[in-house]
Amino acid sequence: MELLVTGLSHGRHVYKPFLREDDVPTEIRRKPLALQELCRRAILARSTLRGLKGSYIPTLPPILRRRLTTLKAKNFVEVDCAPFMDTFGCFIYHRALAYRVRCSLDGGEYMATHGGICSLTQLAQDFRRWQWVDLMHANIMCIYAVAFDKHTSNLFVIMDVPETTLEGLEVALVSHGLCFPEHFLWKVVQQLASAIMYVEERQLSFGRFDRKNVYVIQNRILMDNKLTWKSSMDTSPHQNRVQSVMLADKVSTGGHYELQASSPSRVSVKCLGNVLTRLAGIGLVDRKKQEPSPVDLPTAVDPSVAPPKVLDTLPVFDGFKPTVPEGSLTYSRDLLDMLASFHTTNLPPLTAVHAKAVEMMASIAGASAT
């Protein structure tokens, strides 16, 4: 099924696991609902899937959590289907079976994206899958429930619709001659390191990832949940060029150290380094001088001149002010040392990476306040 969708690229698929609102038949109940189903409906109507995940789910026994959050496709009504448009008008989820749906049990709007094929019996016994569903961290995409299509055995995970990916944010800034400020780069390191450590504490691993697997929602950076994983890390000539610029002869043009990560944890650290390298590299390579952006102009600018669209649609990050470079950008020695450490055979531990990011964010915030 997913191969078919991939082949269709940006086209809309015809597989419809969820009824449209106009197609929902008037339910004629032949027999009363079971007490368990009535209780579930009453709980979801009162607390909603989002509220249940945030307040009650963590305190419930696993079997009860799964009973409450294992729903049927008929419990959702399709509002729209992929491809969706992100904050910057670019396609997102264009190669996935993904739908914008409304839950008929709580009235909330969610995204339902394909999470595999299995039977209800297999789902109940799939402990590994439920470990990913049960994750609850501020920097990991939250799964509120799973929806099962009994006609095809397709499983859908119910989650929020992200505003954009980290890759989409990068493309938007580059297209307007902007770069990431250092505070934001440390924020990426801190939040991704926190998510990776949380997952590894539960004997799970993200493994390989790149900017496509990192989402942006308001002031948060969120790792995609592994159940909805898309493509793995991509290496490009631009990335290798940036590595050579920063690390001189420590990294070969062919990306020699890409092959050195031998464990899932080391792979995740290596990928975190590659994401940071890519984002920082926008400002580290030589660039042509850009005209001053409206974000840096004094307040007395001509109000008739509309600012670039990207400045109106940037996510609301604390203190996020894109930088307009002239030539290459100067980052702190601490950031450059961190980048270098990600591209050696002796990778830094995640705890040290996270602690350094927290320290640098506090230092930059303190310097800005004075």
Buried (B, 14 or more C-beta within 10 A) or exposed (E): EBEEBEEBEEEEBEBEBBBEEEEEEEEEEEEEEEEEEEEBBEBBEEBBBBBBBBEBBEEBEEEEBBBBBBBEBBBBBBBBBBBBEBBBEBBBBBBBBBBBBBBBBBEBBBBBBBBBEBEEEEBBEBEEBBBBBBBEBEBBBBBBBBBBBEEEBBBBBBBBBBBBBBBBBBBBBBEBBBBBBBBBBBBBBBBBBBBBBBBBEEEBBBBBBBBBBBBBBEEBBBBBBBBBBBEEBEBEEEBBBBBBBBBEEEBEEEBBBBEBBEEBBBBBBBBBBBBBBBBBBBBBBEBEEEEEBBBEEEEEEEEEEEEBBBBEBBBEBEEBBBBBBEEEBEBBEBBBEBBBBBBBEEBBEBEEBBEBBBEBBEBBEEEEEE
